[in-house]
Structures are given as structure tokens and as C-alpha cells.
Amino acid sequence: MFTRIKLENIGPYTEEVTLNFVCDKRNKNNSNSIKILPDEIAVTKIAGIIGGNANGKTTILEALNSIGSFISAPHRKKRFPDKSDFDFEEIKEEFIEGIYNRVKKRVIGFSLTSVNRSKPDNVAKIYVEMYIDSGNPSTTGYYEYELKYKNDYLVNGIEEEKLCFRKKYLSKKKNIMFDIYKSNQSEIGYKLAYKQNILLDYNKAGINTEELERRMDYYEAFYNKYIYESSTIGETEYEYNEDYVIEETEEDSKLLEYFIRVLDNGVKKIDIDTSNANDKKLFAVYDDYCIRYDELSTATKKACSFTCDYIKSSKKGGVLLIDELDNSLNFKTVSLILNIYLKSKLHNQGQLIFTTNSSIILNDLRRDQIFIVEKKSNTPQIIRFSEFINSKTKKKVRADFSFSKAYKNNEIENIPLEENVERLFNYIENR
């Protein structure tokens, strides 16, 4: 579970911004939507991020994803192809740089979130702090991962990659697992990908591998939680292919069936045909006909994606990120998804972090589960709703303060702004 995220000089964020998911366990409101960790620290299991278009909501999720792509990217060669390696004779000069950059990204196998354009020469930073229960008491605890890079990372590598571990949240003792500078690949990804070969080389050289193997246990704990047990559903790229849906839900196909039936009451059951191992098929069965997976509605396919990722993340405490949760889904379906993380009797060890443009769906969340992305002098800031200052009273919001009402009344920045709307209509009328 994420306990804290920090971004700096990334996308629209020029200054450091923080999302803190540690909350007050004395607050009994929606107490089932928080998780009390072994050292009595309370962490929210659900967090909603809201803000105007182009304010930077999606950038947060993209930054978290880019860590995963960097860690799991294949080993890079030092020698990177330059423009002289390609034939650009028939390409217009103004297009060459863009094409070359796309080629570089394909070669390297990963792409980090863009550095802020107003400070292109400064270092960008992505920092995540997570509580990870690895199943091993030695490697269960709080992990801090930090990635720093500049615009030239594709050629010159990242500036710094660092992993630290501490047993308790408030502990001052921090163990640095590694701190690597000017690297062409992730220390975690590289060491785990070539683990057996590295250990074999050490043994042949007569070097004791005990300390390296101990550190690799921490690498694996972080890697497994961040890569294998967590998922992202994008704003538009959320229709998983049929084979993946079948594979991920085969052990719990009833959950998939029940979720689809919530969206489409006409479905009587879900039938998965596995008679041909190379061509498995998923059918939604109605009274007198059935349809294949690729014929399902957009909303139903998104539900399938959610089911896949929920199964994966909820059992082992992984994180599910959803960009634009309410896209293609009606209000009741969105409320259903949120209640899976809000209600007590549901077995759920995972964490859901989502972005939205709808203030109404946030009304059931606690104030410390809502994060507002606001622009101040064209610089986005992230404000936790529990820390929000009412523009009229100049005081923190009361417990009964309605988020959707404040959003509607523009007490919280609401895009589009009224003055911009008025300017547009005046121009249309008078042109």
C-alpha cells in the first residue's frame, strides 16, 4: 500500500507536491476503508483525485507507472543509436527529431514522465513510500523508492535510483538497500533479471554472496508488490484482451460473472470454453443466445478489466490505479466499485487510487481520502480535502462540509471557470 507519493518538476508540477495516505485512525467515519498496519499506523484503502482538465491528475498515475516500466525494462546497452544510424533522407527536417525520439523510446523499452517544460534542465523526481507485507518478517515493512532523471535520460541514463527500508513507520533507522547514480538501467530490474548469473560469477570469484542475497530479498519484495501485484486501468486503454481476462479470472470466474450481471441484468451466466488450450473463449450467456467477449459493451469490458485487477491486487495488498474511474460507467456502477473498498465485510487487502472529474462520486469518501489538484498562478498544487481552507470562512472545512456542494459553488476550483465561460459566450454572441 502507498503511504506517501511525491513528485517534483514533472509534467505540470514545477514544485514538489505530496499525496499522503496516512490518516487519523481516531476518525471513525468509514473506518472500514482504512487499514491499520502492525505498528498501528492507519492508511487509507481508497483515494480519489479530482481537478480540472490539464491540471495534472493523470500525470500522477503516469509517474507511478513509469517507475514500473523503468524497473522492468530490459538491460540497456551503453552504445545507443544516434541519428547517423538511421536513414532520414526522405524525412522533412522538422519531423526528424520527433521520429528519432520515438525510435529511442522503442529501443530503450520504457518511457519516463516528461520533465516540466518551464524547467527542462532541472532534475525530475518521483518518490514513493509503501508498506509491503512480503510474507517474510525480515522484508515486511516500509520501502522508500526514489527515481531522479533529466530530459536526456534516454541517452545518458537516470541521475539517481535509490531504495531504502525501515521496519516501522516512525523509525529513525533507515537501511539503504542501494543508491545508484548515472545508471543506464534499474538496479532492481538488472539484478533480479540476472540474479543467478551474478551469484554464479561471485561464487566463481570466491566472493561471499550472503549480503547480496539478503539485499536481493528486499529487491524482490518491492518488485513483486509494485509490478506483479499492482495494476493500472487507463482512461481509454482499459479493454483487456480476451485471453488475459480468462487467465486472470479463471480461479474466480464467479466474481466476474456477478460483476457483469450487475451491469447487464440480461446475462444469466459467464461461460469460459477451455476445450482448446490455444483458443480459449469467453461467452456472456443470455436466455436464448450468447455473445463473445469482443461483442460486449464498452462498460462491460471495463468491468472485466476491473475484475481482473481487483482479483490480483486485493488478495495480497497490491495497488489498483484507475484513471478517470467514471469514464464509460454510470453513477451506480462507480458507487459499487467504491463500496467494494469502503464496506467492512468484503475481503479486500488492496488499495484503490483513482482520478475523476465528478465531485458527486466523492461524497461517500472521508475528507482525508480526497485530494484536490488546484492551479495557483498556473502551478498545480495538491491539497488534501481535510486540510482545505474554505475561501469564505478562511478556516478548515467542517466534518459536515459537502464536497460536491463546495465544488459546484466554485469554493473549490472548478473547471471551466465562470469568467472563461462568460468570455466564450460573449465572443460567440458578438462575433
Backbone torsions as a table, in degrees:
resi	resn	phi	psi	omega
1	MET	NA	137.7	174.4
2	PHE	-71.0	134.5	171.6
3	THR	-106.8	-26.2	-180.0
4	ARG	-159.9	143.4	175.4
5	ILE	-132.5	137.2	175.4
6	LYS	-131.6	138.5	175.3
7	LEU	-129.1	143.9	177.4
8	GLU	-148.0	132.4	178.3
9	ASN	58.1	39.6	-179.0
10	ILE	-125.7	134.5	179.5
11	GLY	53.8	-126.4	-179.6
12	PRO	-82.7	-7.0	-174.4
13	TYR	-86.0	109.1	179.3
14	THR	-85.5	-35.8	179.5
15	GLU	-107.6	167.8	-179.4
16	GLU	-67.7	133.3	174.4
17	VAL	-123.9	151.1	-174.5
18	THR	-131.7	137.8	167.3
19	LEU	-114.6	115.4	-177.5
20	ASN	-107.7	117.4	-175.7
21	PHE	-99.2	1.2	173.1
22	VAL	-74.5	133.4	-174.6
23	CYS	-131.2	175.1	-176.0
24	ASP	-85.6	110.4	-178.2
25	LYS	-71.0	-13.3	177.4
26	ARG	-74.0	-20.4	176.9
27	ASN	-75.4	110.4	-175.1
28	LYS	-85.2	-4.4	177.6
29	ASN	-67.0	127.0	-178.2
30	ASN	49.9	44.5	-175.9
31	SER	-63.0	-20.2	179.4
32	ASN	-78.3	-9.9	-179.7
33	SER	-95.6	9.5	172.6
34	ILE	-120.4	155.8	179.6
35	LYS	-116.4	128.3	176.7
36	ILE	-91.9	116.4	-177.7
37	LEU	-80.2	165.6	-175.3
38	PRO	-55.3	-28.0	179.1
39	ASP	-96.3	22.5	173.8
40	GLU	70.9	15.8	173.7
41	ILE	-84.1	133.5	-179.9
42	ALA	-98.4	130.8	180.0
43	VAL	-127.3	135.9	179.6
44	THR	-71.3	138.5	177.5
45	LYS	-87.9	-6.1	-178.2
46	ILE	-145.5	140.8	178.4
47	ALA	-147.3	130.9	178.0
48	GLY	-110.0	134.0	-179.9
49	ILE	-114.3	121.8	-177.2
50	ILE	-127.6	149.1	178.5
51	GLY	175.5	170.9	-179.3
52	GLY	-68.4	163.8	176.6
53	ASN	-61.2	140.7	178.9
54	ALA	69.0	15.0	177.5
55	ASN	-84.2	-22.4	177.1
56	GLY	120.1	17.6	178.9
57	LYS	-64.0	-51.6	-177.4
58	THR	-64.6	-31.5	179.5
59	THR	-56.7	-36.3	180.0
60	ILE	-60.6	-48.1	-179.6
61	LEU	-68.9	-38.3	178.2
62	GLU	-61.2	-40.6	179.8
63	ALA	-63.5	-41.9	178.4
64	LEU	-64.9	-38.4	177.9
65	ASN	-67.3	-36.9	-176.5
66	SER	-66.3	-28.7	173.0
67	ILE	-60.6	-47.2	179.5
68	GLY	-61.2	-40.8	-179.3
69	SER	-68.0	-35.5	179.2
70	PHE	-68.1	-46.1	-178.2
71	ILE	-63.6	-40.8	-174.6
72	SER	-92.0	1.6	179.8
73	ALA	-67.6	149.8	178.7
74	PRO	-66.1	161.5	179.3
75	HIS	-58.7	132.9	-179.4
76	ARG	-94.7	146.0	172.3
77	LYS	-85.3	149.0	178.1
78	LYS	-64.1	-42.2	-178.5
79	ARG	-76.8	114.3	-178.3
80	PHE	-109.8	135.5	-177.2
81	PRO	-59.7	133.3	175.3
82	ASP	-103.9	-178.6	-173.9
83	LYS	-61.2	-28.1	-178.9
84	SER	-68.1	-15.2	179.4
85	ASP	-80.7	-7.1	-175.1
86	PHE	-121.6	154.1	179.0
87	ASP	-96.8	104.6	-179.0
88	PHE	-108.7	18.5	-173.5
89	GLU	-57.9	-37.9	-175.5
90	GLU	-95.4	8.6	-179.4
91	ILE	-101.2	134.5	176.9
92	LYS	-63.5	144.5	-174.1
93	GLU	-54.8	-40.4	-175.7
94	GLU	-69.3	-15.3	-178.9
95	PHE	-98.4	-13.8	-172.0
96	ILE	-61.5	-46.4	-176.7
97	GLU	-61.2	-43.7	179.9
98	GLY	-63.9	-42.5	178.9
99	ILE	-65.0	-43.0	-179.7
100	TYR	-61.8	-40.7	179.3
101	ASN	-64.2	-38.2	178.0
102	ARG	-67.1	-38.7	177.2
103	VAL	-62.9	-42.5	179.6
104	LYS	-59.0	-42.8	-178.4
105	LYS	-66.0	-36.2	177.7
106	ARG	-67.3	-39.6	-178.9
107	VAL	-67.0	-43.1	-175.2
108	ILE	-75.5	-28.5	175.4
109	GLY	87.7	1.7	175.6
110	PHE	-152.6	161.8	179.7
111	SER	-140.8	125.1	178.5
112	LEU	-90.0	152.4	-179.2
113	THR	-59.8	139.7	-172.6
114	SER	-58.7	141.7	173.1
115	VAL	-68.9	146.5	179.7
116	ASN	-55.4	133.1	-173.5
117	ARG	-70.8	-25.7	-179.8
118	SER	-79.1	-15.7	177.3
119	LYS	-133.0	60.4	-171.8
120	PRO	-66.2	-20.9	-178.1
121	ASP	-95.5	-3.6	-179.8
122	ASN	-86.2	163.6	179.9
123	VAL	-79.6	134.8	172.7
124	ALA	-93.7	147.5	-177.6
125	LYS	-135.4	132.3	170.8
126	ILE	-121.0	124.1	-178.7
127	TYR	-126.2	130.2	174.4
128	VAL	-128.6	141.2	174.6
129	GLU	-121.9	128.2	-175.4
130	MET	-134.0	145.0	165.8
131	TYR	-93.7	126.0	-178.0
132	ILE	-124.8	121.2	171.5
133	ASP	-96.9	101.5	-174.2
134	SER	-85.8	-6.8	-173.5
135	GLY	87.7	-8.0	178.3
136	ASN	-118.4	120.0	-177.7
137	PRO	-54.3	-32.8	-177.6
138	SER	-67.1	-37.6	-175.2
139	THR	-106.4	10.9	175.5
140	THR	-90.8	127.2	-179.0
141	GLY	161.7	-151.8	-173.9
142	TYR	-104.6	126.7	-179.0
143	TYR	-111.0	138.1	173.1
144	GLU	-119.0	121.4	178.4
145	TYR	-119.8	133.5	-178.8
146	GLU	-134.1	133.9	179.3
147	LEU	-127.0	125.5	177.7
148	LYS	-121.9	139.2	-178.2
149	TYR	-158.0	163.1	174.2
150	LYS	-115.9	178.2	-179.6
151	ASN	-60.1	-25.6	-176.4
152	ASP	-91.5	19.3	-175.2
153	TYR	-61.0	-27.0	-178.8
154	LEU	-63.5	-33.1	-178.4
155	VAL	-99.1	-45.8	-172.2
156	ASN	-100.8	3.1	178.5
157	GLY	82.0	173.7	-179.0
158	ILE	-79.5	160.9	-179.0
159	GLU	-77.4	-42.6	-177.2
160	GLU	-160.2	141.8	171.2
161	GLU	-131.8	132.4	-172.8
162	LYS	-143.2	138.8	176.0
163	LEU	-131.1	127.5	178.1
164	CYS	-126.2	159.6	-179.7
165	PHE	-140.5	139.2	170.1
166	ARG	-139.8	149.4	-172.5
167	LYS	-74.0	-41.9	-178.5
168	LYS	-121.3	155.2	-174.5
169	TYR	-61.9	-41.3	-176.1
170	LEU	-93.2	6.9	-178.8
171	SER	-69.5	137.6	176.2
172	LYS	-84.7	-14.5	-179.9
173	LYS	-83.4	118.3	-178.6
174	LYS	-124.7	125.2	178.6
175	ASN	-95.6	121.3	177.6
176	ILE	-85.4	113.0	179.8
177	MET	-74.6	-39.3	172.1
178	PHE	-165.2	158.9	174.8
179	ASP	-147.5	99.5	-171.0
180	ILE	-109.4	137.3	179.0
181	TYR	-116.7	149.3	173.8
182	LYS	47.3	56.9	-177.8
183	SER	-106.7	150.3	178.0
184	ASN	-94.1	-4.2	175.9
185	GLN	-155.5	165.6	-179.3
186	SER	-68.5	134.5	174.7
187	GLU	-61.2	-41.3	-179.9
188	ILE	-65.4	-51.7	-177.5
189	GLY	-61.5	-44.6	-177.8
190	TYR	-65.6	-48.4	-176.8
191	LYS	-64.0	-41.1	-178.6
192	LEU	-73.0	-35.4	-179.8
193	ALA	-65.6	-34.6	-176.2
194	TYR	-116.5	28.3	-174.0
195	LYS	-53.7	-53.6	-176.0
196	GLN	-63.9	-40.7	179.1
197	ASN	-65.6	-40.2	-179.8
198	ILE	-64.7	-46.4	179.9
199	LEU	-63.3	-38.2	178.7
200	LEU	-64.1	-43.1	178.4
201	ASP	-63.0	-40.7	178.2
202	TYR	-62.3	-44.5	-178.9
203	ASN	-63.9	-40.7	179.1
204	LYS	-63.4	-32.9	-179.7
205	ALA	-85.0	0.2	179.3
206	GLY	75.5	21.9	-179.4
207	ILE	-94.1	132.1	178.8
208	ASN	-67.2	126.2	-175.8
209	THR	-100.3	5.1	-174.3
210	GLU	-58.0	-47.1	-178.6
211	GLU	-67.3	-40.3	178.6
212	LEU	-63.1	-44.5	179.3
213	GLU	-64.2	-36.0	177.7
214	ARG	-63.4	-44.7	179.7
215	ARG	-66.4	-36.5	179.6
216	MET	-64.6	-27.4	175.6
217	ASP	-60.9	-38.7	177.6
218	TYR	-71.8	-39.0	175.9
219	TYR	-56.0	-47.9	-176.6
220	GLU	-65.2	-39.1	179.4
221	ALA	-61.4	-44.6	179.4
222	PHE	-68.7	-44.7	-178.7
223	TYR	-60.0	-48.0	-177.4
224	ASN	-61.2	-43.4	-178.0
225	LYS	-70.0	-42.1	-174.1
226	TYR	-77.1	-35.9	-174.6
227	ILE	-98.2	-54.7	-170.8
228	TYR	-83.2	-31.1	-172.1
229	GLU	-107.7	9.5	177.5
230	SER	-128.8	158.0	-174.6
231	SER	-149.2	163.9	176.0
232	THR	-133.8	133.9	171.9
233	ILE	-111.2	115.4	-175.9
234	GLY	-77.5	171.2	-179.0
235	GLU	-60.8	-40.0	-177.9
236	THR	-119.6	-29.0	-176.7
237	GLU	-92.1	68.8	-177.5
238	TYR	-123.5	8.2	178.8
239	GLU	-96.5	93.0	-180.0
240	TYR	-68.8	151.3	-179.7
241	ASN	-73.1	162.2	-172.3
242	GLU	-59.1	-43.9	-178.7
243	ASP	-60.0	-41.1	-178.9
244	TYR	-66.5	-44.0	180.0
245	VAL	-59.9	-44.6	179.5
246	ILE	-62.7	-46.3	-177.6
247	GLU	-62.3	-43.4	-175.3
248	GLU	-76.5	-23.5	-175.6
249	THR	-111.2	2.4	-175.2
250	GLU	-58.1	-38.1	-177.7
251	GLU	-79.3	-14.7	-179.6
252	ASP	-141.0	55.1	-175.5
253	SER	-67.5	-23.3	178.7
254	LYS	-64.2	-37.3	177.8
255	LEU	-62.4	-42.6	177.3
256	LEU	-61.0	-45.2	-179.5
257	GLU	-61.2	-47.9	-177.3
258	TYR	-65.7	-35.9	-179.8
259	PHE	-68.6	-42.4	179.0
260	ILE	-64.5	-36.6	-179.0
261	ARG	-69.5	-23.7	173.7
262	VAL	-64.8	-39.6	-179.4
263	LEU	-80.1	-35.2	-176.0
264	ASP	-132.6	97.3	-175.7
265	ASN	-66.2	-15.4	179.5
266	GLY	-75.1	-19.3	179.5
267	VAL	-72.3	127.2	-179.8
268	LYS	-92.5	-33.3	176.8
269	LYS	-166.6	167.8	174.2
270	ILE	-109.4	128.0	-179.0
271	ASP	-115.5	123.4	177.9
272	ILE	-109.6	115.4	-179.2
273	ASP	-91.0	111.3	-179.3
274	THR	-111.8	18.7	-177.4
275	SER	-63.1	-32.6	175.5
276	ASN	-108.6	106.9	-175.1
277	ALA	-59.4	-25.8	-178.6
278	ASN	-91.9	-4.8	-177.7
279	ASP	-149.1	67.9	178.9
280	LYS	-74.4	146.3	-175.3
281	LYS	-129.2	142.6	176.5
282	LEU	-115.6	128.3	-179.3
283	PHE	-122.7	139.8	166.8
284	ALA	-96.2	119.7	-173.6
285	VAL	-98.7	124.6	175.2
286	TYR	-104.3	-171.3	-177.0
287	ASP	-60.4	-48.8	-174.1
288	ASP	-127.7	16.1	176.2
289	TYR	-162.2	171.6	175.6
290	CYS	-142.4	156.3	-179.9
291	ILE	-130.2	152.1	179.4
292	ARG	-77.4	164.9	-177.8
293	TYR	-56.6	-42.9	-175.2
294	ASP	-70.6	-8.0	177.0
295	GLU	-96.0	-4.8	-179.3
296	LEU	-67.8	158.8	-179.8
297	SER	-68.8	163.3	179.0
298	THR	-58.7	-44.8	-179.4
299	ALA	-63.0	-40.1	-179.5
300	THR	-67.1	-37.3	176.7
301	LYS	-65.9	-37.2	177.1
302	LYS	-65.2	-36.6	176.6
303	ALA	-63.5	-38.8	176.8
304	CYS	-62.4	-42.8	178.9
305	SER	-61.8	-44.5	179.2
306	PHE	-61.3	-43.1	-179.3
307	THR	-60.6	-44.9	178.5
308	CYS	-56.6	-50.6	-174.5
309	ASP	-74.6	-30.5	176.9
310	TYR	-66.1	-43.7	178.3
311	ILE	-58.1	-43.5	-176.9
312	LYS	-69.3	-43.6	-172.6
313	SER	-85.9	-29.2	-171.4
314	SER	-75.8	-31.7	-175.4
315	LYS	-71.2	-34.0	-172.2
316	LYS	-120.4	17.0	175.8
317	GLY	76.6	28.9	177.4
318	GLY	-79.9	179.1	-177.7
319	VAL	-114.4	133.9	175.2
320	LEU	-112.2	118.5	178.1
321	LEU	-103.4	129.6	178.2
322	ILE	-129.1	119.8	176.9
323	ASP	-87.9	128.1	-178.4
324	GLU	55.6	65.7	-178.0
325	LEU	-52.7	-40.1	-174.5
326	ASP	-83.4	-0.2	178.7
327	ASN	-68.1	124.1	178.1
328	SER	74.2	0.0	180.0
329	LEU	-118.1	142.2	178.0
330	ASN	-79.0	171.2	-172.4
331	PHE	-60.4	-41.8	-177.3
332	LYS	-66.3	-36.4	179.1
333	THR	-68.6	-41.7	177.1
334	VAL	-61.8	-43.4	178.5
335	SER	-60.9	-36.9	177.6
336	LEU	-61.6	-46.9	179.6
337	ILE	-60.4	-44.8	-179.7
338	LEU	-63.7	-39.9	-178.2
339	ASN	-67.2	-23.8	175.4
340	ILE	-61.5	-30.9	178.9
341	TYR	-95.6	-14.1	-176.5
342	LEU	-97.0	-25.5	-172.4
343	LYS	-91.7	150.8	-168.1
344	SER	-77.1	-39.7	-168.9
345	LYS	-81.7	-3.4	-179.3
346	LEU	-85.7	129.4	179.3
347	HIS	-73.3	107.1	-176.1
348	ASN	-151.5	113.2	178.9
349	GLN	-101.2	-0.8	-172.9
350	GLY	-88.8	-178.4	-179.8
351	GLN	-132.3	135.5	178.5
352	LEU	-113.9	124.4	173.6
353	ILE	-123.0	124.2	-174.3
354	PHE	-138.2	156.9	172.1
355	THR	-107.7	155.8	-179.9
356	THR	-157.4	159.7	171.3
357	ASN	-107.7	-0.7	-175.2
358	SER	-103.2	118.5	179.0
359	SER	-74.3	-27.5	-174.1
360	ILE	-64.7	-38.9	-175.2
361	ILE	-71.2	-10.2	179.6
362	LEU	-89.5	-6.0	-174.2
363	ASN	-63.7	-25.1	-179.4
364	ASP	-85.5	-8.8	-179.7
365	LEU	-85.2	154.6	173.1
366	ARG	-66.8	159.9	180.0
367	ARG	-63.8	-30.9	-179.7
368	ASP	-86.1	9.5	175.8
369	GLN	-108.0	1.3	-177.9
370	ILE	-113.3	129.9	179.3
371	PHE	-121.5	128.8	-176.2
372	ILE	-107.2	127.5	175.0
373	VAL	-98.7	110.6	-179.3
374	GLU	-118.5	148.6	175.2
375	LYS	-99.0	125.5	174.3
376	LYS	-117.3	114.0	-176.0
377	SER	54.5	44.3	178.2
378	ASN	67.3	11.6	177.0
379	THR	-113.3	116.6	-178.6
380	PRO	-66.0	140.4	173.3
381	GLN	-127.3	150.5	178.0
382	ILE	-111.1	120.5	-176.7
383	ILE	-119.2	125.0	173.8
384	ARG	-72.4	134.7	-173.9
385	PHE	-60.7	-31.1	178.7
386	SER	-67.3	-16.8	178.6
387	GLU	-106.4	5.4	-174.6
388	PHE	-71.0	135.0	178.2
389	ILE	-98.5	121.1	178.5
390	ASN	-64.2	124.8	-175.3
391	SER	-63.5	-23.2	-178.3
392	LYS	-88.9	-45.9	-176.9
393	THR	-89.4	-16.1	-176.4
394	LYS	60.9	25.3	178.5
395	LYS	-125.0	163.0	175.9
396	LYS	-64.0	151.8	-176.4
397	VAL	-67.1	147.0	176.8
398	ARG	-77.3	165.3	-178.6
399	ALA	-63.7	-28.6	-178.3
400	ASP	-96.4	13.3	-179.0
401	PHE	-71.9	121.3	-176.8
402	SER	-78.4	120.9	-179.4
403	PHE	-66.4	-48.9	-176.6
404	SER	-64.0	-34.2	178.6
405	LYS	-68.1	-43.0	178.7
406	ALA	-64.2	-37.8	-179.7
407	TYR	-66.9	-43.6	-179.2
408	LYS	-64.0	-36.8	-177.3
409	ASN	-86.1	6.6	178.8
410	ASN	64.1	18.8	171.4
411	GLU	-69.4	-28.3	169.1
412	ILE	-107.5	137.9	-176.8
413	GLU	-50.6	124.7	-176.1
414	ASN	-127.0	121.9	179.2
415	ILE	-98.0	134.5	5.1
416	PRO	-81.1	146.9	177.6
417	LEU	-70.4	147.1	-175.1
418	GLU	-59.3	-38.9	-177.8
419	GLU	-67.1	-32.4	177.7
420	ASN	-71.8	-37.5	177.3
421	VAL	-64.5	-44.9	-179.7
422	GLU	-63.2	-40.3	179.2
423	ARG	-61.7	-41.9	179.9
424	LEU	-63.2	-48.1	-177.3
425	PHE	-67.6	-35.8	177.4
426	ASN	-63.7	-38.8	179.2
427	TYR	-67.1	-43.1	-179.5
428	ILE	-61.2	-40.3	-178.0
429	GLU	-70.4	-34.1	-171.0
430	ASN	-104.0	-1.5	-175.4
431	ARG	-75.5	NA	NA
